[in-house]
Amino acid sequence: MATTETLCRDCFAWTSGRVERCPVCGSLRVIAHPELRTLSTAHLDCDAFYASVEKRDDPSLLDKPLIIGGRQRGVVSTACYVARVYGVRSAMPMFKALAACPHAVVIPPNMKKYAAVGLEIREMMRAITPLVEPLSIDEAFMDLSGTERLHHAPPAETLARLAKRVEETIQVTVSIGLSFNKFLAKVSSDLDKPRGFHAIGRSEALSFLADQPVSILWGVGKALQRKLIADGIQTIGDLQPMEEVDLMRRYGSIGQRLARFSHGRDDRRIEPGSVIKSVSNETTFDVDISDIDALRPYLWRLSEEVSGRLKRKAIAGGVVTLKLKTKDFKTLTRQQHLLAPTQLADRIYRTADALLAKQADGRKFRLIGVGVGDLGGEHLADPQDLADPGFETRRKVETAMDAVRAKLGDTAITKGIGLKARRIRQQPSDKPPDGHDL
């Protein structure tokens, strides 16, 4: 059996064996694991990032419950840990959050400021390894394999030093997950928040995963989770004995991911690059179109495609963008900020259609596109809209359609408006704008 190694996260001293307190500085902030010196794939996630930045900039908020989000029909973007004690959670409707914590301070999000702070942290990450893959402005994967000679320390120590440096210089805290692949590194970073550091090694991966709910698997959203539970699959341990081919037959292409992740297998590489800013798609017509009723089928199909990519990536967006190009090659873009992030084709289409109605004034268009920006995790997506009584029904219909497509393929089912677009010859363009698209 491998010897457990313990690292102090305050003075960075190493100790052989498991200890509760650092023998050098007396700190209780230690991490112990048999594979701690060899694991090199990490996920860094800032703790309650938006709220932490606001508290840093306004010390009077330090001990107060703080919610970042919109008032009235808005939702919670994030809440500080003081507010979470009262039951406030991300994606909660604001009226429920304020009912749970009426004395909370509510601040609208300042994305420009948060992006600037996130960039500072990302540059500190890139200073220790060039292999940094951002997921959003406040989280990223890192590959530290081969950096031990450069930093004269194992990856775990380098990461602990980074976390302390971020806290001291940026004045926000981070949590780190360390493992041997991306999936388990991301799972690890959620296990010890805030100011956490958790490791999952090869020897324990199967047993650890067996007791976890299927909802922690990457790509398992609410709809798939309900389907899995209906099929008697509640924990990852329920998945582990099942054959990959059977899971693919039952759940479509995501069945392969379920099979591999349930055994702790993930061969995706960490791919350096800029943070994804938008998901979009567009199409160019053979013949210019001016009639809004002729444009709408294309808009629906593009909305479905963008929605599908958001769902596959387990992300959602808070801004919908309509793109049009006139017959004389003039490009028009119009945006609408949403009250809550979405990944639903229905909501993307309805928002973009309202923008289209203002532009379709008889001009002929040679191209139409739709995109979603201001991206974040899907946990914030599509809360119930009390002002739209038909929304819940439309969401259920879309969820049912997604389930059919997962089993039979993307073209298995669509709405009537989508069939109109299929009948018209078109030249699709999926070129990522400015390198920021998925």
C-alpha positions as CSV (number, residue, x, y, z in Angstrom):
1,M,0.0,0.0,0.0
2,A,1.3,3.4,-1.0
3,T,2.3,5.8,1.8
4,T,0.0,8.7,2.4
5,E,1.6,12.1,1.8
6,T,0.4,15.2,3.6
7,L,0.9,18.8,2.3
8,C,0.4,21.9,4.4
9,R,-1.5,24.5,2.4
10,D,-0.1,27.3,4.5
11,C,3.6,26.7,4.8
12,F,3.8,24.0,2.0
13,A,5.7,21.5,4.2
14,W,5.4,17.8,3.3
15,T,4.9,15.0,5.8
16,S,5.0,11.3,5.3
17,G,1.8,9.8,6.7
18,R,-1.6,11.3,7.5
19,V,-1.6,14.1,10.1
20,E,-4.4,16.3,11.3
21,R,-2.1,19.3,11.9
22,C,1.0,20.5,10.1
23,P,4.0,19.6,12.4
24,V,6.0,22.6,11.1
25,C,3.5,25.5,11.4
26,G,0.6,23.9,13.3
27,S,-1.9,24.7,10.5
28,L,-5.1,22.6,10.2
29,R,-5.2,23.3,6.5
30,V,-3.6,20.1,5.3
31,I,-4.4,17.7,2.4
32,A,-3.4,14.1,2.6
33,H,-3.5,11.4,-0.2
34,P,-1.4,8.4,-1.3
35,E,-1.1,9.8,-4.8
36,L,-0.7,13.5,-3.9
37,R,2.8,13.7,-5.4
38,T,1.9,12.3,-8.8
39,L,-1.5,13.7,-9.7
40,S,-1.3,16.5,-12.2
41,T,-4.7,17.4,-13.7
42,A,-6.4,20.2,-11.9
43,H,-9.6,22.2,-11.9
44,L,-9.6,25.7,-10.3
45,D,-12.9,27.3,-9.4
46,C,-13.3,30.7,-7.7
47,D,-15.6,30.7,-4.7
48,A,-18.8,32.7,-5.1
49,F,-16.8,34.7,-7.5
50,Y,-19.1,37.7,-8.3
51,A,-20.0,38.2,-4.7
52,S,-16.3,37.8,-3.6
53,V,-15.2,40.5,-6.0
54,E,-18.0,42.9,-4.8
55,K,-17.0,42.3,-1.1
56,R,-13.4,42.9,-1.9
57,D,-14.3,46.2,-3.5
58,D,-16.7,47.3,-0.7
59,P,-15.5,46.1,2.7
60,S,-18.8,47.2,4.3
61,L,-20.4,44.2,2.6
62,L,-17.9,41.7,4.2
63,D,-20.2,40.2,6.8
64,K,-23.5,40.8,5.1
65,P,-25.5,38.4,3.0
66,L,-24.9,39.4,-0.6
67,I,-26.8,38.3,-3.7
68,I,-25.7,39.1,-7.2
69,G,-28.6,39.2,-9.7
70,G,-31.6,41.2,-11.0
71,R,-34.5,42.4,-8.9
72,Q,-38.2,41.8,-9.7
73,R,-38.4,38.9,-12.1
74,G,-34.7,38.3,-12.0
75,V,-32.8,35.3,-10.7
76,V,-29.8,34.8,-8.5
77,S,-26.5,34.7,-10.5
78,T,-24.5,33.9,-7.3
79,A,-24.8,34.3,-3.6
80,C,-22.1,34.7,-1.0
81,Y,-21.7,32.0,1.6
82,V,-23.4,34.1,4.3
83,A,-26.6,34.2,2.1
84,R,-26.3,30.5,1.4
85,V,-26.8,29.8,5.1
86,Y,-30.3,31.2,4.6
87,G,-31.0,28.9,1.7
88,V,-30.2,31.2,-1.2
89,R,-28.9,29.4,-4.2
90,S,-27.8,30.2,-7.8
91,A,-30.7,30.2,-10.3
92,M,-33.3,30.8,-7.6
93,P,-36.0,33.3,-8.5
94,M,-35.1,36.6,-6.8
95,F,-38.5,36.8,-5.0
96,K,-37.8,33.5,-3.3
97,A,-34.2,34.5,-2.4
98,L,-35.4,37.6,-0.7
99,A,-38.2,35.7,1.0
100,A,-35.5,33.4,2.5
101,C,-33.1,36.3,3.3
102,P,-35.0,39.6,3.3
103,H,-32.1,41.5,4.7
104,A,-29.7,40.5,1.9
105,V,-28.0,43.2,-0.1
106,V,-28.7,42.8,-3.9
107,I,-26.3,44.1,-6.5
108,P,-26.7,43.7,-10.3
109,P,-23.8,41.9,-12.0
110,N,-20.9,43.9,-13.4
111,M,-19.6,41.4,-16.0
112,K,-16.9,43.8,-17.2
113,K,-15.3,44.0,-13.8
114,Y,-15.6,40.2,-13.2
115,A,-14.1,39.4,-16.5
116,A,-11.1,41.7,-15.7
117,V,-10.5,40.0,-12.4
118,G,-10.9,36.6,-14.0
119,L,-8.3,37.5,-16.5
120,E,-5.8,38.4,-13.8
121,I,-6.3,35.0,-12.2
122,R,-6.0,33.2,-15.5
123,E,-2.6,34.9,-16.1
124,M,-1.4,33.7,-12.8
125,M,-2.4,30.2,-13.8
126,R,-0.6,30.5,-17.1
127,A,2.5,31.5,-15.2
128,I,2.8,28.0,-13.8
129,T,1.7,26.1,-16.9
130,P,0.8,27.0,-20.5
131,L,-1.8,24.3,-20.5
132,V,-4.8,26.2,-19.1
133,E,-8.3,25.6,-20.5
134,P,-10.8,28.2,-19.3
135,L,-14.4,27.0,-18.8
136,S,-15.8,30.5,-17.8
137,I,-14.3,33.7,-16.4
138,D,-13.9,32.1,-13.0
139,E,-12.9,28.5,-13.6
140,A,-10.4,26.5,-15.7
141,F,-8.6,23.2,-16.1
142,M,-4.8,23.0,-15.8
143,D,-2.3,20.3,-16.9
144,L,0.8,20.4,-14.6
145,S,2.4,17.3,-15.9
146,G,6.1,17.9,-16.5
147,T,6.2,21.1,-14.4
148,E,7.9,19.6,-11.3
149,R,11.4,20.3,-12.6
150,L,10.4,23.9,-13.5
151,H,8.9,24.7,-10.1
152,H,11.0,22.3,-8.0
153,A,7.8,21.0,-6.5
154,P,5.1,18.4,-7.2
155,P,1.9,19.8,-8.9
156,A,0.0,19.7,-5.7
157,E,2.4,22.1,-4.0
158,T,2.5,24.4,-7.0
159,L,-1.3,24.6,-6.9
160,A,-1.4,25.2,-3.2
161,R,1.1,28.1,-3.7
162,L,-1.1,29.4,-6.5
163,A,-4.2,29.4,-4.4
164,K,-2.5,31.3,-1.6
165,R,-1.1,33.8,-4.1
166,V,-4.5,34.5,-5.6
167,E,-6.0,35.0,-2.2
168,E,-3.3,37.4,-1.1
169,T,-3.0,39.4,-4.3
170,I,-6.5,39.3,-5.9
171,Q,-8.3,38.9,-2.5
172,V,-10.7,36.3,-3.7
173,T,-10.5,32.6,-2.7
174,V,-10.4,29.5,-4.9
175,S,-11.1,25.8,-4.6
176,I,-8.9,23.3,-6.4
177,G,-9.7,19.7,-7.5
178,L,-6.7,17.5,-8.4
179,S,-6.9,14.1,-10.2
180,F,-5.7,12.2,-13.2
181,N,-8.3,13.4,-15.7
182,K,-10.6,16.4,-16.3
183,F,-13.9,14.8,-15.2
184,L,-12.6,13.8,-11.8
185,A,-10.7,17.0,-11.3
186,K,-13.9,19.0,-11.8
187,V,-15.8,16.8,-9.4
188,S,-13.0,17.2,-6.8
189,S,-13.1,21.0,-6.8
190,D,-16.8,20.9,-5.7
191,L,-16.1,18.6,-2.7
192,D,-14.3,21.0,-0.3
193,K,-15.7,24.6,-0.9
194,P,-14.8,27.3,-0.1
195,R,-11.0,27.6,0.1
196,G,-10.9,23.9,-0.7
197,F,-8.4,21.4,-2.0
198,H,-9.5,17.8,-2.7
199,A,-7.8,15.0,-4.6
200,I,-9.2,11.8,-6.2
201,G,-6.7,9.2,-7.2
202,R,-6.8,6.2,-9.5
203,S,-7.0,3.7,-6.7
204,E,-10.2,5.1,-5.3
205,A,-12.0,6.4,-8.4
206,L,-14.4,3.5,-8.8
207,S,-15.4,3.2,-5.2
208,F,-15.8,7.0,-4.8
209,L,-18.0,7.3,-7.8
210,A,-20.2,4.3,-6.9
211,D,-22.0,6.3,-4.1
212,Q,-22.4,9.5,-6.1
213,P,-25.6,10.6,-7.7
214,V,-25.8,10.5,-11.5
215,S,-26.3,14.2,-11.6
216,I,-22.6,14.8,-11.0
217,L,-21.8,13.3,-14.4
218,W,-20.9,15.9,-17.0
219,G,-23.7,16.4,-19.4
220,V,-26.5,14.9,-17.2
221,G,-29.0,17.7,-17.0
222,K,-32.3,17.7,-15.3
223,A,-34.2,15.9,-18.2
224,L,-31.6,13.0,-18.5
225,Q,-31.4,12.7,-14.7
226,R,-35.2,12.2,-14.6
227,K,-35.0,9.6,-17.3
228,L,-32.2,7.7,-15.6
229,I,-34.0,7.7,-12.3
230,A,-37.2,6.5,-14.0
231,D,-35.1,3.6,-15.3
232,G,-33.9,2.8,-11.8
233,I,-30.5,4.4,-12.1
234,Q,-29.9,6.9,-9.2
235,T,-26.2,6.5,-8.4
236,I,-23.2,6.1,-10.6
237,G,-22.8,2.6,-9.0
238,D,-26.0,1.7,-10.8
239,L,-24.4,2.5,-14.1
240,Q,-21.1,0.8,-13.5
241,P,-22.2,-2.8,-14.3
242,M,-24.0,-1.8,-17.5
243,E,-22.4,-2.3,-20.9
244,E,-21.5,0.8,-23.0
245,V,-23.4,-0.6,-26.0
246,D,-26.5,-1.0,-24.0
247,L,-26.3,2.5,-22.6
248,M,-25.8,3.9,-26.1
249,R,-28.8,1.9,-27.4
250,R,-31.0,3.3,-24.6
251,Y,-29.7,6.9,-24.3
252,G,-28.1,7.7,-27.6
253,S,-24.5,9.1,-28.0
254,I,-24.4,10.3,-24.4
255,G,-24.6,6.6,-23.3
256,Q,-20.9,6.3,-24.2
257,R,-20.1,9.2,-21.9
258,L,-22.2,7.6,-19.1
259,A,-20.3,4.4,-19.4
260,R,-16.8,5.9,-19.4
261,F,-17.3,8.5,-16.8
262,S,-19.0,6.0,-14.4
263,H,-15.7,4.1,-14.4
264,G,-13.6,7.3,-14.0
265,R,-12.4,7.2,-17.6
266,D,-11.9,10.5,-19.5
267,D,-9.3,10.8,-22.2
268,R,-10.1,14.4,-23.2
269,R,-7.0,16.6,-23.3
270,I,-6.7,20.0,-21.7
271,E,-6.8,22.4,-24.6
272,P,-5.4,25.9,-24.1
273,G,-7.3,28.8,-25.5
274,S,-9.5,31.7,-24.7
275,V,-12.7,31.4,-22.7
276,I,-15.8,30.5,-24.9
277,K,-17.8,33.7,-25.3
278,S,-20.7,32.6,-27.5
279,V,-22.4,29.8,-29.3
280,S,-23.9,30.7,-32.7
281,N,-24.9,29.4,-36.1
282,E,-25.9,31.0,-39.3
283,T,-27.0,30.2,-42.8
284,T,-26.7,31.9,-46.2
285,F,-29.6,31.6,-48.7
286,D,-29.4,30.7,-52.4
287,V,-32.0,33.5,-53.0
288,D,-32.4,36.7,-50.9
289,I,-35.4,36.7,-48.7
290,S,-37.5,39.6,-47.4
291,D,-40.7,37.8,-46.1
292,I,-40.5,37.4,-42.3
293,D,-42.7,34.2,-42.6
294,A,-40.0,32.7,-44.9
295,L,-37.2,33.8,-42.6
296,R,-38.8,32.3,-39.4
297,P,-38.3,28.6,-40.3
298,Y,-34.5,29.2,-40.7
299,L,-34.5,31.1,-37.4
300,W,-36.1,28.2,-35.7
301,R,-33.7,25.6,-37.1
302,L,-30.7,27.7,-36.1
303,S,-32.2,28.2,-32.6
304,E,-32.5,24.4,-32.3
305,E,-28.9,23.9,-33.4
306,V,-27.6,26.5,-30.9
307,S,-29.7,25.0,-28.2
308,G,-28.4,21.5,-28.8
309,R,-24.8,22.7,-28.6
310,L,-25.5,24.5,-25.3
311,K,-27.1,21.4,-23.8
312,R,-24.3,19.1,-25.0
313,K,-21.8,21.5,-23.3
314,A,-23.9,21.9,-20.2
315,I,-23.9,25.7,-20.4
316,A,-26.5,28.4,-20.8
317,G,-26.4,32.0,-22.0
318,G,-28.0,35.3,-20.9
319,V,-27.8,37.2,-24.2
320,V,-29.5,36.3,-27.5
321,T,-28.0,37.9,-30.7
322,L,-29.7,38.1,-34.1
323,K,-27.5,38.5,-37.1
324,L,-28.7,39.6,-40.6
325,K,-26.8,40.4,-43.8
326,T,-28.6,42.4,-46.4
327,K,-28.4,41.8,-50.2
328,D,-25.7,44.6,-50.4
329,F,-23.6,42.8,-47.7
330,K,-24.4,45.1,-44.8
331,T,-24.3,43.2,-41.5
332,L,-26.9,44.0,-38.8
333,T,-26.7,42.6,-35.3
334,R,-29.2,43.1,-32.6
335,Q,-29.1,41.8,-29.0
336,Q,-31.5,41.1,-26.2
337,H,-30.5,40.5,-22.6
338,L,-32.6,37.8,-20.8
339,L,-33.9,37.9,-17.3
340,A,-32.4,34.5,-16.8
341,P,-29.9,32.4,-18.8
342,T,-31.3,29.9,-21.2
343,Q,-30.4,26.8,-23.2
344,L,-33.9,26.2,-24.6
345,A,-34.5,26.5,-28.4
346,D,-38.0,27.9,-27.6
347,R,-36.7,30.8,-25.6
348,I,-33.8,31.5,-28.0
349,Y,-36.2,31.5,-31.0
350,R,-38.9,33.7,-29.3
351,T,-36.3,36.3,-28.3
352,A,-34.6,36.3,-31.7
353,D,-38.0,36.4,-33.5
354,A,-38.9,39.6,-31.6
355,L,-35.7,41.2,-32.8
356,L,-36.3,40.0,-36.3
357,A,-39.8,41.5,-36.4
358,K,-38.2,45.0,-35.9
359,Q,-35.8,44.5,-38.8
360,A,-38.0,42.7,-41.4
361,D,-39.3,45.9,-43.1
362,G,-39.2,44.7,-46.7
363,R,-35.4,44.6,-47.0
364,K,-33.9,41.5,-48.6
365,F,-31.5,39.4,-46.6
366,R,-28.9,37.0,-47.8
367,L,-27.9,35.6,-44.4
368,I,-29.5,35.0,-41.0
369,G,-27.8,33.9,-37.8
370,V,-28.6,33.5,-34.1
371,G,-26.2,33.3,-31.2
372,V,-26.2,33.1,-27.4
373,G,-23.6,34.8,-25.2
374,D,-22.8,35.7,-21.6
375,L,-22.3,32.0,-21.0
376,G,-22.3,30.1,-17.7
377,G,-23.2,26.8,-16.2
378,E,-26.6,25.2,-16.9
379,H,-27.5,25.2,-13.3
380,L,-28.7,28.8,-13.8
381,A,-30.8,28.0,-16.9
382,D,-34.5,28.5,-17.4
383,P,-36.2,28.9,-14.0
384,Q,-40.0,29.0,-14.0
385,D,-41.4,32.2,-15.5
386,L,-44.5,33.2,-13.6
387,A,-45.3,35.9,-16.2
388,D,-45.4,33.3,-19.0
389,P,-47.9,30.5,-18.0
390,G,-47.3,28.6,-21.2
391,F,-43.5,28.4,-20.7
392,E,-43.5,25.2,-18.5
393,T,-45.6,23.3,-21.1
394,R,-43.3,24.4,-23.9
395,R,-40.2,23.3,-21.9
396,K,-41.7,19.9,-21.3
397,V,-42.4,19.5,-25.0
398,E,-38.8,20.4,-25.8
399,T,-37.5,18.0,-23.1
400,A,-39.5,15.2,-24.6
401,M,-38.2,16.0,-28.1
402,D,-34.6,16.0,-26.7
403,A,-35.2,12.6,-25.3
404,V,-36.4,11.2,-28.7
405,R,-33.3,12.8,-30.4
406,A,-30.9,11.3,-27.9
407,K,-32.3,7.9,-28.7
408,L,-33.0,8.1,-32.5
409,G,-30.8,11.0,-33.7
410,D,-31.0,14.7,-34.2
411,T,-33.3,14.5,-37.2
412,A,-35.8,12.1,-35.6
413,I,-38.3,14.8,-34.6
414,T,-38.8,18.5,-35.1
415,K,-41.6,21.1,-35.0
416,G,-43.5,21.9,-38.2
417,I,-41.8,25.2,-38.6
418,G,-38.5,23.4,-38.7
419,L,-39.7,21.1,-41.5
420,K,-40.2,24.2,-43.7
421,A,-36.6,25.1,-43.5
422,R,-35.5,21.5,-44.4
423,R,-37.5,21.8,-47.7
424,I,-35.6,24.9,-48.8
425,R,-32.2,24.5,-50.3
426,Q,-29.6,26.4,-48.2
427,Q,-25.9,26.7,-47.7
428,P,-25.2,26.4,-43.9
429,S,-22.2,28.2,-42.4
430,D,-20.9,27.0,-39.1
431,K,-17.8,29.2,-39.0
432,P,-16.9,30.2,-35.4
433,P,-16.9,34.0,-35.1
434,D,-13.6,35.4,-33.9
435,G,-12.5,32.0,-32.6
436,H,-14.8,32.3,-29.6
437,D,-17.6,29.9,-30.6
438,L,-17.9,26.3,-29.7
